Amino acid sequence: MTKTYEKATFAGGCFWCMVKPFDEQPGIIKVTSGYTGGDIVNPSYEQVKTGETGHYEAVEIIFDPQLFSYEKLLSLYWPQIDPTDERGQFFDRGPQYRTAIFYHTEAQKKQAEKSRLEVVESGRFSKPIVTKILQAAPFYEAEDEHQTFYKKNPVKYKQEQEESGRKTFIETNWL
């Protein structure tokens, strides 16, 4: 019997910080840092970081839905972000650091909309939830140095989590 894998794409600010929460979960086959949502084909990090390409920094997750459902991915996604910040995430500012869920199927779209409504209705945040739900666009893999950054540069990764305010925000608002 052949395994059928699915794809999920999430933007949550700096892609360095979005890999680890998903990377070592059972049923997650691969997590890739990259760019999506913009107009430039195969952009570079240097282009995307200007904020002028329309691309988001994002992660593409290949997963086995029999072992790790899309709904479970969504429940892991939301606590990694500040869904009320429309200008970026933590100390990373600009349109390339906005949050979004990029759906690949109508079923994913419905699940993403349901999960977003649950966050809205939770009353956890006093400001509006601005995370967008968008149709998946071409995904362009980031350069090698950006892949599994938390493994290659554990000290810098930890520093980024703490200095950016992401770690404190998560602990204060989601845990």
C-alpha positions as CSV (number, residue, x, y, z in Angstrom):
1,M,0.0,0.0,0.0
2,T,1.3,3.4,-1.0
3,K,1.4,6.2,1.5
4,T,-0.5,9.4,0.6
5,Y,1.1,12.5,1.9
6,E,-0.4,16.0,2.0
7,K,1.0,19.5,2.1
8,A,0.4,22.4,4.5
9,T,1.9,25.9,4.1
10,F,2.0,28.4,7.0
11,A,3.5,31.9,7.3
12,G,4.3,32.9,10.9
13,G,7.0,35.5,10.7
14,C,10.6,34.5,10.6
15,F,10.7,31.0,9.1
16,W,13.7,30.0,11.3
17,C,11.2,30.0,14.2
18,M,8.5,28.1,12.4
19,V,10.3,24.9,11.6
20,K,11.1,23.3,15.0
21,P,7.5,23.1,16.4
22,F,6.5,20.9,13.5
23,D,9.8,19.2,12.5
24,E,10.0,16.3,14.9
25,Q,6.3,15.4,15.3
26,P,5.2,11.9,14.3
27,G,3.8,11.9,10.8
28,I,5.7,15.0,9.7
29,I,7.8,13.9,6.7
30,K,9.5,17.2,5.9
31,V,9.5,20.9,6.9
32,T,11.0,23.3,4.3
33,S,11.6,27.0,4.8
34,G,10.8,29.2,1.8
35,Y,8.8,32.0,0.2
36,T,5.3,32.1,-1.1
37,G,2.5,34.5,-2.1
38,G,4.5,37.0,-4.2
39,D,5.1,37.7,-7.8
40,I,8.8,37.0,-8.3
41,V,9.7,33.5,-9.5
42,N,12.3,31.7,-7.4
43,P,13.2,34.8,-5.2
44,S,16.3,35.0,-3.1
45,Y,16.4,35.8,0.7
46,E,18.0,39.1,-0.2
47,Q,15.0,40.0,-2.4
48,V,12.3,38.8,0.0
49,K,13.8,40.5,3.0
50,T,13.3,43.9,1.3
51,G,9.5,43.4,1.8
52,E,8.9,44.4,-1.8
53,T,8.3,41.0,-3.5
54,G,4.9,40.3,-2.1
55,H,6.3,37.0,-0.7
56,Y,5.8,35.8,2.8
57,E,8.5,33.8,4.7
58,A,6.8,30.5,5.2
59,V,7.2,26.8,5.9
60,E,5.9,24.0,3.7
61,I,5.1,20.9,5.6
62,I,4.7,17.4,4.0
63,F,2.8,15.2,6.4
64,D,1.1,11.9,6.7
65,P,-2.6,12.7,7.5
66,Q,-3.0,9.2,8.9
67,L,-0.5,10.0,11.6
68,F,-0.8,13.8,12.0
69,S,-4.0,15.5,10.8
70,Y,-4.3,18.9,9.2
71,E,-6.5,20.0,12.1
72,K,-3.6,19.0,14.5
73,L,-1.2,21.0,12.4
74,L,-3.5,24.1,12.7
75,S,-3.7,23.6,16.5
76,L,0.1,23.6,16.6
77,Y,0.4,26.6,14.2
78,W,-1.7,29.2,16.1
79,P,0.3,29.1,19.3
80,Q,3.5,29.9,17.4
81,I,2.3,33.4,16.3
82,D,0.7,36.7,17.3
83,P,-2.4,36.5,15.1
84,T,-3.2,40.2,15.9
85,D,-0.1,41.7,14.3
86,E,-0.7,42.8,10.7
87,R,2.8,44.4,10.3
88,G,5.0,41.4,11.0
89,Q,5.9,39.2,13.9
90,F,7.7,40.3,17.0
91,F,10.9,42.2,16.1
92,D,10.6,41.1,12.5
93,R,8.7,43.9,10.7
94,G,7.4,44.1,7.2
95,P,4.9,42.4,4.9
96,Q,7.3,39.4,4.4
97,Y,6.8,38.5,8.1
98,R,2.9,38.6,8.2
99,T,1.0,35.6,9.2
100,A,-1.1,33.5,6.9
101,I,-2.4,30.0,6.3
102,F,-2.1,28.9,2.7
103,Y,-4.7,26.2,1.9
104,H,-4.1,23.5,-0.7
105,T,-7.6,22.1,-0.8
106,E,-11.2,23.2,-0.1
107,A,-11.1,20.9,3.0
108,Q,-8.0,22.7,4.3
109,K,-9.7,26.0,3.7
110,K,-12.7,25.0,5.7
111,Q,-10.6,23.7,8.5
112,A,-8.4,26.8,8.6
113,E,-11.5,29.1,8.7
114,K,-12.9,27.0,11.5
115,S,-9.7,27.1,13.5
116,R,-9.4,30.9,12.9
117,L,-13.0,31.3,14.2
118,E,-12.1,29.3,17.3
119,V,-9.2,31.7,18.0
120,V,-11.5,34.7,17.5
121,E,-14.2,33.2,19.8
122,S,-11.8,32.1,22.4
123,G,-11.6,35.7,23.7
124,R,-7.8,35.2,24.2
125,F,-7.0,38.4,22.3
126,S,-8.6,41.8,22.7
127,K,-7.4,43.0,19.2
128,P,-8.8,41.6,16.0
129,I,-7.3,38.4,14.5
130,V,-5.6,39.4,11.3
131,T,-4.0,36.1,10.1
132,K,-5.1,35.6,6.5
133,I,-6.4,32.4,5.0
134,L,-5.2,32.4,1.4
135,Q,-5.1,29.9,-1.5
136,A,-1.7,28.3,-1.8
137,A,0.6,29.9,-4.3
138,P,3.9,28.5,-5.7
139,F,6.3,27.8,-2.9
140,Y,10.0,28.5,-3.4
141,E,12.5,26.8,-1.2
142,A,14.8,29.1,0.7
143,E,18.6,28.8,0.5
144,D,20.3,25.9,2.3
145,E,21.5,28.1,5.2
146,H,17.9,28.8,6.2
147,Q,16.8,25.1,6.3
148,T,16.5,23.5,9.8
149,F,18.2,26.6,11.2
150,Y,17.4,25.5,14.8
151,K,19.6,22.4,14.3
152,K,22.5,24.2,12.5
153,N,22.6,27.2,14.8
154,P,21.0,26.3,18.1
155,V,22.5,29.2,20.1
156,K,21.4,31.8,17.5
157,Y,18.0,30.1,17.2
158,K,17.4,30.3,21.0
159,Q,18.7,33.9,21.0
160,E,16.2,34.8,18.2
161,Q,13.3,33.2,20.1
162,E,14.1,35.1,23.2
163,E,15.2,38.5,21.9
164,S,12.4,38.8,19.3
165,G,9.8,38.5,22.1
166,R,8.3,35.3,20.5
167,K,9.1,33.0,23.4
168,T,7.6,35.5,26.0
169,F,4.5,36.1,23.8
170,I,3.8,32.4,23.5
171,E,4.3,31.8,27.2
172,T,2.1,34.7,28.1
173,N,-0.7,34.3,25.6
174,W,-0.9,30.6,24.6
175,L,0.4,28.5,27.5
